[in-house]
Amino acid sequence: MVRSTSWPRRTALAAASAVVLSLGLVACGGDDGDGGGGGSADDPVKITIATFNEFGYEDLIDEWNAAHPEIQVTQKKVGTWDDAKENLYTKLAAGSGLSDIEAIEGDSMPAMLAESDAFVDLTDPSLDGRWLDFKAAAATNADGQMIGYGTDAGPEGICYRSDLFKKAGLPTDRDAVAGLMGTWDDYFATGEEFIKKVPGTAWYDSTGGTAQAMLNQIQNPFEQDDNTVDVENPELEALYATLTDNHAKGLSTKLTQWSDDWTASFQKDGFATMACPGWMLGVVAGNADGVKGWDFANVFPGGGGNWGGSFLVVPKQSKHPDEAKEFANWITAPEQQVKAFQAIGAFPSQVDALDDPAVTDMTNEFFNNAPVGQILGDRAAAITVQPYKGPKYSDILQAFQQALIRVDDGSNTPDESWQTFLSDVAAL
């Protein structure tokens, strides 16, 4: 049976509105509401899991709590990884205050591996083969210890507004749209044609989001395999020049991804396309609630790319590491990841989930009943590059995004902002 979903209309803006409250809760860490560790229905162990954005865990946690009265789980959620990261680093340095389980965005796992002593070794031979090879490798340190259980992966397709394509005289059929953007040159050239026909609407949602998508196809964007920082490499320089040139041409909204103005642009015909990993589909559906015309094409310029995908770690600060490990094991099992995919589009990184009909046959009503399960499966198969991510990757990426923002908001020329980026990286 083909399964259809229109995924909950949760917006990034709504999630961000809870940041201040959530950060205050997370600061309480594993000490919050400790039931004394009795491990019974009358005296349950109480553990916390700290997440960001949307993991699709709400119903799963309710399911666990109903079946495990002796171990009760509370989720503490903030709006973005940047918010969660600030809290994580602060509490790691303080030596206390973290939740029993912390979600880690994939780009930051190399930095966590460098701090493996701060986390519980989650290695379990019974879980060998659960994850795609690249996912397991990304959470395993040089000593062979797995410190994180993988959640989702991020194969990418292209979300597009078929109504705006029609207005521009472009094809609207998914297959025909895919034929317009097999390469990045094709994608940007189509964008130049589009903005001539539909003035006032940008081709893509943000320079930063497009940058992230393109970076995922570079083997060594910031660091060499020995962790040597190398940001003055031809591929990165060419990517930066392409993005800033397209800024000047008007292809981008020039808005910062996740900002209030970016969120509002979904309701204002602000742009026609964007790079969409599976987890982004739920964000689009939320931000564009009530807007007709969204569709999802089985294509990604340049072939394939993986954007995002997170991990769950158990800090050694936890008072209940065994129970935390048990829950992390359960919620990252294939059965639960299928349910998270159904909830918010988080594409599984677990091998057994990839062939589940609940994944492969999934369609999405909001995206014109696009066969999102099939498309994301095809996009995952097209991934040939996993960028090398050393300990400084996340910090360099943040500096690179800031360089693009300075150009977008007009505070710097491209050359000025590039020089500031080089200085920022040198100071890390």
N, C-alpha and C positions, 0 to 999 in steps of 0.2 A: 504494500500500500504506500502511495506517495503521501508523505506527511508535509503539511503546510504550516507555516508560522508567520506571524507579523511582528514578532518580538516586541517586548515591552517598550513603550515610548519613554525611555529614560534619557534625559539630555545630560550632556556634559556640564551644562550650566547648573542644572538642578543638583548634580552630584557635587559640584564645586561649592554650592551654597552651604553644604554641611561641613566644610573643611575645618572651620574654627572650632565648632563643637566636637568634631571627630578627633581632632588633634588633642584636645583636652582629655578626651576619653582614653586615647592611645597612650598618653603619658602615664596613665595609671598602670599600664602593662599587666603582667601576669598576676600582680598582687590584687587586682580589682576583684572583689567578690569571691575570694577564695573560700570554698566551702569546707576547708579543712582536710581535703584529700581523702574522704572516707571511702569513695568509690562504691557507693550504694545508692539506691533510689532515695533513701532518707537523708543521705549525706553525700551528695555527688561531688566528684571532682569537677571544678569549673575552669575551663580553659578559654582563651581568647584567640581569635585570628584577626590580624590586621591586614586589610586589603585596600585597594585604590581603584578608582574608576568603577568598572563593572566586571565582575567575575562570574555572575550567574549563580551565586552560592546561596541566595536567600532560601529558596525552597529546599535545597539540599541540606542546609543546616537544620531546618525544621524537621526534615526526614530523619536525620541522624539523632536529633534530640528526642524524637518520639520513640526511636528504637533503642536508645542507650540512656536510660534514666540515670545511670551511674556516672556518665561523663557528659556534661552539658557544655555546649559551645556557644559563644557569643561572638558575633562579627563586629569589628570596628573599622569603618570605611571612611576614607578621605577621597577628595575629588581627583587628584592627579598623583602620578608617581613622584613628581618633584616634592609635593607635600609629604608624602610617605617617606621619601629618601631623607629629607631633612630631619624628620623625627627619628628615623632609624639610626643615622649617624650620630645624632646627639645622644641617644640612649646607649648605643654601643660604647661610645667614649665614656659615658657616665658609669657603665657597668651594671645598670639596672633600669627597669621601667619598660622594657619591650614586652610585646604580647608573647604568648606561648608559641604562636606560629606567625611568621611575618611573610607577606608576599613580596617578592623581589622581581622587578622588571628585568627582562632578559639581558638588556644591554649592561646592567650593573652586576650581573653574576660574576664576571671576571674579578671585579673588586672584592666581592664577597669570598671568592675562592682564595684570594690573597689573605683573607682574615678567617680562614677555616677554623682556627682554634676557638673562635667565638660561637661556633655553631655545632650542634649535635651531628654526629656521623649517622646518616640515615641509611647507610648501605644495608641491603637486604637481598641475599641471593635469590629469594623466592620472587623478587621483582625483576630479575634479569630479563631483558627483552620486552618489558612493558612499553618503553618509550622508543620513538624514533632515535636512531643512533646519534644524530647531531644534538638532540635534546638531552640525552643522557650524558654525552660527553661534556656539554656546557655546564653541567652541575657537578662534575667529578674533578677532584683536585689531583695534583701530581702523585699523591700517595695512593690513589685509587679509591678515595673516600667520596661517596656521594653525599653532598651536604644539602641538596635541594631536590624536591620532587617536582617534575615538570607539570604545568597545567596545560595551557593551550599552545598552539603554534600560530603563525601569522601569514599563511599564503595569501597573495594579493591578486585581486582582479580590479576592474575599473567600474566604479559607480558612475552613472550618467543620467542626465535629464533628457529623456526621449522627446518631451514636448519642446524643449529648447533646441534640440537637434533638428526637429522638424521645422522650427521657425527659421533656422539657419540654412535650410535646404539640404541638410545632411541626412544620410540614412538613419533609421531608428531601430531596425531589426538588430538583435544581439549579434548575430553572426556578421552582418554587414559592418556594424560598429567595430567589432574585433578586427576586421580587415583594414580599418583606418589607422590603427595604432600598434602595429607589430614592433616598431622601433620607437625610440624616443624622438628621433628626427621626424618620423611620421606623426607622432602624437603632437609635437609642438607646431608642426606645419598645419595640421588640421585646426589647431587652436587659433592660429593666425587667421585662417579662413573664417572660423566661427566668429571671432570678435568683430570682424568687418561687417558681418551680416546681422549680428545682435549686439549693437553698441550698448554699453552700460552693464553688460554681464561678462564676467571674467571667464576664462577657460577652465581654470582649476582653483581649488579652494584656498590654497596657501602655498607660499614658497617653501615654508618649513616642512609641510607634509610631503610635498613633491621631492624635496631634498632627501628626506628620510627614505622614501621609496627608491630613489636612485642610489643612495649610499649602500643599500642592501644588495646591490649587484657588483660592488667593488670588493675584491678579495682583501686588500689591505688599505682601507681608507685613511686610517690615522696612525697605525702602528704596524711595524714589521713583526714577523713571527717570533723574534727574540724580545719583543716588547719595546724595541727602540721606537721612539716617537718620530714620525716622518709625515708631516702635514704639507710639506712643499713638494708633493709628488704630482706628476702630470695628470693623473686621473682625477684627483681631488680638485686641482686647479681648474681643469676643464669643466668639471661639474659646477663649480662655483661661478665660472664665467657664463655658462649656459643659463643658470638660474637668474643671475643678475641681468643678463641680456633680456631674458623673457620678462623680467620685472619692468624693464624700460619699454618693452613692446606692449605691456598691458595685459599679458596673459594671466597674471595672478591677481587675486583680490587684494594683495598686499596686506592682508590681515594675519594676525598671529593665531596659529591653530590653538584651539581651546579658549580663546578670549571671548568675552561677551559679544563683541562685534562679529566675530567669526560664527558664533552660535546663531546670532540673529540673521546672518546672511542666508541661511537655509530657507528662511521664510520670505526672502526678498528677491528671489531669482538672482542671487549674487554670483553664481558660477554654474558651470555645466557639467564638470567632471571632477573626480577625485580618486586618488589611490585608496583602495579599500581592502585591508586584510579582513578576515572574517569578523573579528571583534568590532570593527568599525561599522558594520552593517546596522547593528543595534543603535549606535550613536547617531547615524544618519536618520534612521527611522524615527528616533526621538526628536532630534532637532528639526526635522522636516515634517513633523506630524501635521497631517491635513493637506500637504502639498502633493499633487498628483504628477506622475510622469517619471518617477525614479525607476531605473532598471540596473541590471548588473551584467557586465559583459565578461565572457570567458577569454580574457586577454590580459597581458601585462606587458608594457613596452620593454623590449629587450629579452623577453622570455619568462622569467619567474623571479620572485623575490619573497623573502620572509621578513615581515615587519612585526616585531613584538613576540609575545609568548612569554609567560612568566613562570616563576618557581615559588614553592613554599619551603621555607627553612624553619628550623626550630632552634632559637637562640639557647645557649647554655644557661642564660639567665632564667629560663622557664623553671618553675617549681614542679611541673608535671611533664617532663620530657617524654616519658613513655606513652602517656595518653595523647600528647600532642602528635607524636609520631604515628600512633594508631589512626588518629583522625586524618592526618595529612595523607597517609596511605590510602584510606578509604575514599577521600574526596578527589584524589587524582587517579582513581581506578577507572578503567575504560567505561564502565557503566555510568559512573557519575559524570564523566566528561561528555558523554553523549547527551546527558540531560542539560549540562551547561551550554552545549552547542544549541540545543533546542530553545534554551532560555534567552540567550543573548548573542549567539553566533560565534562563540569562542571555539575555533576549530581545534579538534583534539590533536594532541601530540602522542597519543597512545596507539600503538600498532593495531590492537584488536578493535579499537573504535572506528578505524578508518573504513572498514568493510561493513560496518553495521548499517542495515537498511535505514535505520532512523537518521543516519548521517547522509548516506549516498542518495537517498530518495527525497531529501528535504527540499522543499520549495519555500519561497518567501512571498507572501501576499503583497507586502508593501512594495517590493521590487518587481511588480508586474508578474508575480508567480515565477520568478526566475528560479531555475534549479540550482540553488546555492550550494547544496551538498556536492553535486557533480562538478560544478565550476571550481569550487575550492579544492576538491580532490585533484582535478586536472592542473590547477595552478600549483599545488604542492608538488606534483610530479615534475613540473617544469623547473623547479628550483635546482640550479647547478652550482650556485655560489653561496657559501656561508661566510660573511665577512669575519676576518680575524678580529677578535675583541680582547685586548689586553686590559690590565688593571686601570688604565686611564681612559679607556674608550668612552665611558659615560660622561666624564667631565669634559673631554674634548668635544664630544658631540654637542653638549650644552653650549660650549663656547662657539662652535660652528653655527648653531642655530641662532645664537645672539648676533653673530656677524650678519646673517641674512636679515634678521629683524631690523638692524640698524639701517640697512639699505631700504627695506620695505617702508619704514616710517620716515625716511628722508633725512635722518640725522647724520648719515655718513654717505659718501660716495662708495662705490664698490671697492676701489683701491684703498681708501682710508679704512674701511671696515676690515678688509683682509689684513692689513698691517696690524690693526688692533687684535684681530684673531691670533696672529702669529705671536704677538706679545703675551696675550692671555695664556696661550698654550705653553710658552716658555716659562711662565710663572707658576705653572702647576707643580 
